[in-house]
């Protein structure tokens, strides 16, 4: 064979091979395009506002069905699918359905609205490439509640807090009355609800059933409301004082908080018959512990008990004596600053013990009868047992006189124990005297709170009080107000 013929034959063969190769490539491309059309197009859904096709980016799809609480489809609901840069809005068909096609594979957020229904939002929706994802969205039909709230004496309750609560406690809607005590226009999902108004510790409430598509008028008058009583105790059933207790729920979004008394008791008034959450907290910073309790407030509820969890830490132990005799049944309270951390009673031989206390600086206040003792200490992992000596309690007698020498009655005498920030209160009688007994030894700060009609002012006093000592003070009026 001629070399020229051989070369021509090889060229022809190469051209034939190239043609076959391009044919195969074209066929593969056609197959891939046909497969993409099947994935990204739902032939059963007509091309309309119920289908959105976004061809840019990798192929992903989302089908959405919108219904009410009874499972009935909601037609003409608007669907907004948000992305980083723009959004695509669709309207559901008679079956409450809509479809998004050709979506980029990135997180999306969906918002659904419909006339007569509360809107709903679906946060993060991840759409896999090449798959049709589905989401079912349920909308709540709503009605409107409006009304007027008055004070106990019949005046408009201006700026009263308004809340509409579900039977289980969560808020359905919230707002505020205007200067005339009028509120309303808040869309609220249909069903049972409790309308609550609160202002300056007074409360009013009314139960009703919200009907979809209707507006209901409510008249409220503020009163005392319901009360909640409870106590806080440690893990060993010991009452805890000075524990901050906060109540959450009702109409007021602000902070309502109180401190437990010497017996660990606390209380709240002006409540509605609803669900509330109580949060008790003791300690500060990283060493603080808290306990929570959900309560349903009603007219016939009992006392609530909150048990604080045991603290993680070290142990404080020691003995209580008076005149070298061991004292049992003495009350020992461990404070950090103004916060009571725990309390216990001394047993046989005057022994007491605290377990699982956070390390740090403490003051132990010990009392039995008219005997008092205070022990400052720094608690660490290697703390030694402590001995507390009780002595007779101290007394402070305060006499107040005006510039003309006449006694000042009805004044509050406030004694602050400097190192512990504990308060002791007394009040002056007709002779201008206030006597505060059973005081712990230590450094005190004395301040005077006068009746509003008294045009006097007294300077605070700083003084030490020893065991069994009786201290007399006669603060002098320094200026008229």
C-alpha positions as CSV (number, residue, x, y, z in Angstrom):
1,X,0.0,0.0,0.0
2,X,1.2,3.5,-0.8
3,X,2.3,5.6,2.1
4,X,0.1,8.4,1.0
5,X,-2.9,6.0,0.9
6,X,-1.9,4.8,4.3
7,X,-1.8,8.4,5.7
8,X,-5.2,9.1,4.1
9,X,-6.7,6.0,5.6
10,X,-5.5,7.0,9.1
11,X,-6.9,10.5,8.7
12,X,-10.3,9.1,7.6
13,X,-10.3,6.7,10.5
14,X,-9.5,9.5,12.9
15,X,-12.3,11.7,11.5
16,X,-14.8,8.8,11.9
17,X,-13.7,8.2,15.5
18,X,-14.1,11.9,16.3
19,X,-17.5,11.9,14.8
20,X,-18.5,8.9,16.9
21,X,-17.1,10.5,20.0
22,X,-19.0,13.8,19.5
23,X,-22.2,11.7,18.9
24,X,-21.7,10.0,22.3
25,X,-21.1,13.3,24.1
26,X,-24.2,14.8,22.5
27,X,-26.3,11.7,23.5
28,X,-25.0,11.9,27.1
29,X,-25.8,15.6,27.3
30,X,-29.3,15.0,26.0
31,X,-29.8,12.2,28.6
32,X,-28.6,14.5,31.5
33,X,-30.9,17.4,30.3
34,X,-33.9,15.1,30.2
35,X,-33.2,13.8,33.7
36,X,-32.9,17.4,35.0
37,X,-36.3,18.2,33.6
38,X,-37.9,15.3,35.3
39,X,-36.3,16.3,38.6
40,X,-37.1,20.0,38.4
41,X,-40.6,19.8,37.0
42,X,-43.7,18.4,38.5
43,X,-46.0,17.5,35.6
44,X,-49.0,17.1,37.9
45,X,-48.9,20.8,39.0
46,X,-50.0,23.3,36.4
47,X,-47.7,26.2,35.5
48,X,-49.1,29.1,37.5
49,X,-48.4,31.1,40.6
50,X,-48.2,27.8,42.6
51,X,-44.9,26.9,40.9
52,X,-41.8,29.0,41.0
53,X,-38.8,28.0,38.8
54,X,-35.5,29.5,39.6
55,X,-33.1,28.0,37.1
56,X,-29.8,29.5,38.4
57,X,-27.6,27.3,40.6
58,X,-27.8,23.5,41.3
59,X,-31.2,21.9,41.2
60,X,-33.1,21.7,44.5
61,X,-36.9,21.8,45.1
62,X,-39.4,22.4,47.8
63,X,-43.1,21.5,48.1
64,X,-45.2,23.3,50.7
65,X,-48.7,22.4,52.0
66,X,-50.6,24.9,54.1
67,X,-53.5,23.8,56.4
68,X,-55.4,25.1,59.4
69,X,-55.5,23.3,62.8
70,X,-58.3,21.0,61.6
71,X,-56.2,19.9,58.6
72,X,-58.2,21.8,56.0
73,X,-56.2,23.3,53.1
74,X,-55.8,27.0,53.0
75,X,-55.9,28.4,49.4
76,X,-54.4,31.7,48.4
77,X,-51.8,31.7,51.2
78,X,-48.7,33.7,50.3
79,X,-45.4,32.0,50.6
80,X,-42.2,34.0,50.7
81,X,-39.0,32.0,50.4
82,X,-36.0,34.1,51.4
83,X,-32.4,33.7,50.4
84,X,-29.4,35.8,51.0
85,X,-30.1,38.3,48.2
86,X,-33.7,38.1,47.2
87,X,-36.9,36.1,47.7
88,X,-39.6,34.4,45.6
89,X,-43.3,34.6,46.5
90,X,-45.9,32.0,45.6
91,X,-49.7,31.6,46.3
92,X,-51.1,28.2,47.3
93,X,-53.7,26.5,45.1
94,X,-57.1,25.2,46.1
95,X,-55.3,22.2,47.8
96,X,-53.2,24.6,49.9
97,X,-50.1,23.5,47.9
98,X,-47.3,25.3,46.2
99,X,-43.9,24.2,44.7
100,X,-40.5,25.9,44.3
101,X,-38.2,24.4,41.6
102,X,-34.7,25.0,40.5
103,X,-33.6,26.3,43.9
104,X,-29.9,26.9,44.8
105,X,-28.6,24.5,47.4
106,X,-28.3,26.9,50.4
107,X,-30.2,27.6,53.6
108,X,-33.6,29.2,53.1
109,X,-36.3,30.7,55.3
110,X,-40.0,30.5,54.6
111,X,-42.7,32.9,55.7
112,X,-46.4,32.0,55.2
113,X,-49.3,34.5,55.5
114,X,-53.1,34.3,54.8
115,X,-56.1,36.5,55.4
116,X,-57.7,35.6,58.7
117,X,-54.8,33.6,60.0
118,X,-51.7,34.3,62.1
119,X,-48.5,34.3,60.0
120,X,-46.0,31.5,60.5
121,X,-42.2,31.4,59.9
122,X,-40.1,28.3,59.2
123,X,-36.5,29.2,60.1
124,X,-33.7,27.3,58.4
125,X,-34.6,25.0,55.6
126,X,-31.7,23.0,54.0
127,X,-32.4,21.8,50.5
128,X,-30.3,18.8,49.2
129,X,-29.3,19.0,45.5
130,X,-31.4,16.8,43.2
131,X,-34.2,16.1,45.8
132,X,-37.7,17.4,46.4
133,X,-38.1,18.5,50.0
134,X,-41.5,18.9,51.6
135,X,-42.8,21.1,54.4
136,X,-46.2,21.2,56.0
137,X,-47.2,24.5,57.6
138,X,-50.1,24.9,60.0
139,X,-51.7,28.3,60.5
140,X,-53.9,29.5,63.4
141,X,-57.2,31.3,62.6
142,X,-57.6,34.4,64.8
143,X,-60.1,36.7,66.3
144,X,-59.8,40.1,67.8
145,X,-60.0,41.1,71.4
146,X,-60.6,44.7,72.5
147,X,-61.7,46.3,75.8
148,X,-61.3,48.8,78.6
149,X,-59.6,48.4,82.0
150,X,-60.4,50.5,85.1
151,X,-58.8,51.0,88.5
152,X,-60.5,49.8,91.7
153,X,-62.2,53.3,92.1
154,X,-63.5,53.3,88.5
155,X,-60.8,55.6,86.9
156,X,-59.2,54.6,83.6
157,X,-56.2,52.4,84.2
158,X,-53.8,54.3,81.9
159,X,-50.8,52.3,80.6
160,X,-51.9,49.0,82.2
161,X,-50.0,46.0,80.9
162,X,-52.3,43.7,78.9
163,X,-51.6,40.0,78.1
164,X,-53.7,37.3,76.5
165,X,-52.6,33.9,77.8
166,X,-53.3,30.4,76.6
167,X,-54.7,28.0,79.2
168,X,-51.3,26.4,79.6
169,X,-49.7,29.8,80.3
170,X,-47.8,31.0,77.1
171,X,-48.6,34.4,75.8
172,X,-50.8,34.7,72.8
173,X,-50.6,38.4,72.5
174,X,-49.5,41.4,74.6
175,X,-49.8,45.1,74.7
176,X,-50.7,48.2,76.8
177,X,-53.8,50.2,77.5
178,X,-53.8,53.8,76.4
179,X,-54.4,56.9,78.5
180,X,-58.1,56.1,78.6
181,X,-57.6,52.5,79.6
182,X,-58.6,51.2,76.2
183,X,-56.8,48.3,74.6
184,X,-57.5,46.0,71.6
185,X,-57.0,45.1,68.0
186,X,-54.6,42.3,68.9
187,X,-55.0,39.2,66.6
188,X,-55.3,36.1,68.9
189,X,-55.6,32.5,67.8
190,X,-59.0,30.9,68.2
191,X,-59.6,28.9,71.4
192,X,-59.7,29.4,75.1
193,X,-57.8,32.3,76.5
194,X,-57.3,34.4,79.6
195,X,-57.2,38.2,79.3
196,X,-55.0,39.7,82.1
197,X,-54.5,43.4,83.0
198,X,-51.9,44.5,85.6
199,X,-51.0,47.9,87.0
200,X,-49.0,48.8,90.2
201,X,-49.6,45.4,91.8
202,X,-53.3,45.3,91.0
203,X,-54.7,42.8,88.6
204,X,-57.9,42.0,86.6
205,X,-58.6,39.0,84.5
206,X,-61.3,37.3,82.4
207,X,-61.6,34.0,80.7
208,X,-63.2,33.8,77.2
209,X,-63.2,31.8,74.0
210,X,-61.7,33.5,71.0
211,X,-63.8,32.9,67.8
212,X,-62.1,33.1,64.4
213,X,-63.1,36.2,62.4
214,X,-64.9,37.9,65.3
215,X,-64.1,40.8,67.6
216,X,-65.0,40.5,71.3
217,X,-65.2,43.3,73.8
218,X,-63.9,42.9,77.4
219,X,-64.4,45.1,80.5
220,X,-61.9,44.7,83.3
221,X,-61.6,46.3,86.8
222,X,-58.4,46.0,88.8
223,X,-58.4,44.4,92.2
224,X,-56.2,42.5,94.6
225,X,-56.0,39.3,92.5
226,X,-54.7,36.0,93.8
227,X,-51.7,35.4,96.2
228,X,-48.9,32.8,96.1
229,X,-47.1,31.8,99.3
230,X,-44.0,29.5,99.5
231,X,-40.7,28.8,101.2
232,X,-37.2,28.0,100.1
233,X,-35.2,25.2,101.8
234,X,-31.9,23.5,101.4
235,X,-31.4,19.9,100.4
236,X,-31.5,18.9,104.1
237,X,-34.9,20.6,104.6
238,X,-33.4,23.7,106.4
239,X,-35.2,27.0,105.7
240,X,-33.0,29.5,103.8
241,X,-33.3,33.3,104.3
242,X,-32.3,36.1,102.0
243,X,-32.8,34.0,98.9
244,X,-33.9,36.0,95.9
245,X,-37.1,34.6,94.4
246,X,-38.3,35.9,91.0
247,X,-41.7,35.2,89.4
248,X,-42.1,35.0,85.7
249,X,-45.4,35.1,83.7
250,X,-48.7,37.0,83.7
251,X,-49.1,40.3,82.0
252,X,-46.1,42.2,83.3
253,X,-42.8,41.6,81.5
254,X,-40.8,43.5,84.1
255,X,-38.9,41.9,87.0
256,X,-40.9,40.9,90.1
257,X,-38.6,39.7,92.8
258,X,-38.6,39.3,96.6
259,X,-36.3,37.9,99.3
260,X,-37.1,35.1,101.7
261,X,-37.5,36.0,105.4
262,X,-35.7,34.5,108.4
263,X,-38.0,31.4,108.0
264,X,-37.3,31.0,104.3
265,X,-40.8,32.2,103.4
266,X,-41.8,34.4,100.5
267,X,-45.0,35.6,98.8
268,X,-46.4,37.4,95.7
269,X,-49.8,39.1,95.4
270,X,-51.7,40.5,92.4
271,X,-51.6,37.3,90.4
272,X,-54.0,35.9,87.8
273,X,-55.2,32.2,87.7
274,X,-52.5,31.1,85.3
275,X,-49.2,29.3,85.1
276,X,-46.1,31.0,86.5
277,X,-42.4,30.1,86.9
278,X,-40.5,30.7,90.1
279,X,-36.8,31.1,90.0
280,X,-34.8,31.0,93.3
281,X,-31.1,32.0,93.3
282,X,-28.5,32.1,96.0
283,X,-24.8,33.0,95.9
284,X,-23.0,35.2,93.4
285,X,-21.1,34.9,90.2
286,X,-19.8,31.4,89.2
287,X,-20.6,30.0,92.6
288,X,-24.3,30.9,92.4
289,X,-27.0,28.2,92.3
290,X,-30.6,28.4,91.3
291,X,-33.8,26.3,91.4
292,X,-36.9,26.6,89.2
293,X,-40.5,25.6,89.9
294,X,-43.6,25.8,87.6
295,X,-46.8,26.6,89.5
296,X,-50.4,26.9,88.5
297,X,-51.9,29.8,90.6
298,X,-55.5,29.2,91.7
299,X,-57.8,30.3,94.5
300,X,-57.3,27.1,96.5
301,X,-53.6,26.4,95.9
302,X,-51.3,25.3,98.7
303,X,-47.9,26.6,99.7
304,X,-45.0,26.1,97.2
305,X,-41.7,24.6,98.2
306,X,-38.5,25.3,96.4
307,X,-35.5,23.1,97.2
308,X,-32.1,24.6,96.4
309,X,-29.5,22.1,95.0
310,X,-26.5,21.3,97.1
311,X,-23.5,23.5,96.5
312,X,-20.3,22.0,95.2
313,X,-17.3,23.0,97.4
314,X,-15.8,22.4,100.8
315,X,-17.0,21.9,104.4
316,X,-17.3,24.2,107.3
317,X,-17.5,22.6,110.7
318,X,-16.9,23.7,114.3
319,X,-18.4,24.0,117.8
320,X,-20.5,26.6,119.7
321,X,-19.6,27.5,123.3
322,X,-20.7,30.0,126.0
323,X,-18.7,30.4,129.1
324,X,-16.8,27.3,128.2
325,X,-20.0,25.3,128.0
326,X,-21.0,23.5,124.8
327,X,-24.3,25.0,123.4
328,X,-26.6,22.8,121.4
329,X,-29.7,23.9,119.4
330,X,-27.9,27.1,118.4
331,X,-28.8,28.6,115.0
332,X,-25.8,28.9,112.7
333,X,-26.2,30.9,109.5
334,X,-23.5,31.2,106.9
335,X,-23.4,34.5,104.9
336,X,-21.4,35.7,102.0
337,X,-21.9,39.4,101.9
338,X,-25.7,40.0,102.3
339,X,-26.6,36.6,100.9
340,X,-27.4,33.7,103.1
341,X,-25.8,30.5,101.8
342,X,-27.0,27.9,104.3
343,X,-28.0,27.4,107.9
344,X,-28.0,24.6,110.4
345,X,-28.3,23.9,114.1
346,X,-25.6,22.9,116.5
347,X,-26.0,19.4,117.9
348,X,-24.5,17.4,120.8
349,X,-21.3,19.0,122.2
350,X,-22.2,22.2,120.3
351,X,-21.0,20.7,117.0
352,X,-22.2,22.1,113.6
353,X,-21.3,21.3,110.0
354,X,-22.0,22.8,106.6
355,X,-21.2,20.7,103.5
356,X,-20.6,21.5,99.9
357,X,-20.1,25.2,100.4
358,X,-18.3,27.3,97.8
359,X,-14.9,28.5,98.9
360,X,-14.5,32.2,99.8
361,X,-15.1,34.7,102.6
362,X,-17.9,34.1,105.1
363,X,-19.5,35.4,108.3
364,X,-21.1,32.8,110.6
365,X,-23.9,34.3,112.7
366,X,-24.8,32.2,115.7
367,X,-27.7,32.8,118.1
368,X,-29.5,31.0,120.9
369,X,-31.8,32.9,123.2
370,X,-30.2,36.2,124.1
371,X,-26.7,34.9,123.2
372,X,-25.0,36.1,120.0
373,X,-21.7,35.3,118.2
374,X,-20.1,36.3,114.9
375,X,-17.2,34.5,113.3
376,X,-15.4,35.8,110.1
377,X,-13.5,33.2,108.2
378,X,-12.0,32.4,104.8
379,X,-13.1,29.0,103.6
380,X,-10.6,26.9,101.6
381,X,-10.0,23.2,100.9
382,X,-7.8,23.0,104.0
383,X,-10.0,25.0,106.5
384,X,-9.7,23.9,110.1
385,X,-12.7,23.4,112.5
386,X,-13.9,26.6,114.0
387,X,-14.9,27.6,117.5
388,X,-17.6,30.2,118.1
389,X,-18.0,31.8,121.5
390,X,-21.4,33.2,122.3
391,X,-21.9,36.3,124.5
392,X,-24.8,38.4,125.5
393,X,-26.6,40.3,122.7
394,X,-26.2,44.1,122.4
395,X,-28.9,46.8,122.4
396,X,-29.1,50.2,120.7
397,X,-31.4,52.9,122.0
398,X,-32.0,55.9,119.7
399,X,-33.7,59.1,120.8
400,X,-34.8,61.6,118.2
401,X,-35.6,65.2,119.0
402,X,-36.4,68.2,116.9
403,X,-34.6,71.6,117.0
404,X,-37.1,72.7,119.7
405,X,-36.4,69.6,121.8
406,X,-39.7,67.9,121.1
407,X,-39.6,64.1,120.4
408,X,-39.9,62.9,116.8
409,X,-42.3,59.9,116.5
410,X,-42.9,57.5,113.6
411,X,-39.3,57.6,112.3
412,X,-37.6,54.4,111.0
413,X,-34.3,53.6,112.6
414,X,-32.2,51.5,110.2
415,X,-29.1,49.7,111.5
416,X,-26.8,48.2,109.0
417,X,-24.1,45.7,110.1
418,X,-21.2,47.0,108.1
419,X,-19.3,43.8,107.2
420,X,-22.4,41.7,106.5
421,X,-24.8,44.3,105.0
422,X,-27.6,42.9,107.2
423,X,-30.4,45.3,108.2
424,X,-32.1,45.7,111.5
425,X,-35.1,48.0,111.7
426,X,-36.9,49.8,114.5
427,X,-39.3,52.8,114.8
428,X,-39.6,55.7,117.3
429,X,-42.6,55.9,119.6
430,X,-44.4,59.0,121.0
431,X,-41.3,59.7,123.2
432,X,-39.0,59.7,120.2
433,X,-37.3,56.5,121.3
434,X,-36.5,53.3,119.4
435,X,-35.0,50.3,121.1
436,X,-33.4,47.5,119.0
437,X,-32.3,44.5,121.0
438,X,-30.7,41.1,120.4
439,X,-28.0,42.6,118.2
440,X,-24.8,40.8,117.1
441,X,-21.5,42.5,118.1
442,X,-19.8,44.5,115.3
443,X,-19.6,47.8,113.5
444,X,-22.9,49.5,112.8
445,X,-24.2,52.3,110.6
446,X,-27.3,54.1,111.9
447,X,-29.6,56.0,109.5
448,X,-32.9,57.7,110.1
449,X,-35.9,57.7,107.7
450,X,-38.4,60.4,108.8
451,X,-42.1,60.7,108.1
452,X,-42.8,62.8,105.0
453,X,-44.4,65.6,107.0
454,X,-41.3,66.0,109.2
455,X,-39.0,68.8,108.0
456,X,-35.8,67.5,109.6
457,X,-32.7,65.8,108.6
458,X,-30.3,63.7,110.6
459,X,-26.7,62.7,109.8
460,X,-25.9,59.0,109.8
461,X,-23.8,57.6,112.7
462,X,-21.1,55.0,112.7
463,X,-20.3,53.1,115.9
464,X,-19.1,49.8,117.4
465,X,-21.3,47.6,119.5
466,X,-19.7,45.1,121.9
467,X,-21.2,41.9,123.4
468,X,-23.9,42.7,126.0
469,X,-23.4,46.4,125.5
470,X,-26.2,48.9,125.5
471,X,-25.5,52.0,123.4
472,X,-27.5,55.2,123.5
473,X,-27.6,57.6,120.6
474,X,-29.4,61.0,120.3
475,X,-28.8,62.2,116.8
476,X,-29.2,65.9,116.4
477,X,-31.2,67.6,113.6
478,X,-28.7,69.3,111.4
479,X,-30.9,71.2,108.9
480,X,-34.4,71.7,107.8
481,X,-35.5,70.2,104.4
